[in-house]
Amino acid sequence: MNISELLASGLYLLGRAWWVEVLTAVPKCTYYFGPFANAHEAALAVVGYVEDLEGESAQGIQTHVRRLKPSQLTIDDEYDNLGAGIQ
């Protein structure tokens, strides 16, 4: 593990790490990639994540570099919305 990865891990524990948030319209999902030690490192990684999702035929891709601590790395919004009305 290099210094940048160690720093990112520490920042993650504190909820201060940077993440790439990717939203897709088709399928309707939210993905989180990270953690990163700084916004610049996260921004550099965006291209690869978008290419991977495009290779899987995802459409309507939006990206954001944000400081957060996601509880899930992949959120299937279509599945979650289907279950929202079930009690």
Order of alpha helices (4+ residues) and beta strands (2+ residues): alpha-beta-beta-alpha-beta-beta-alpha
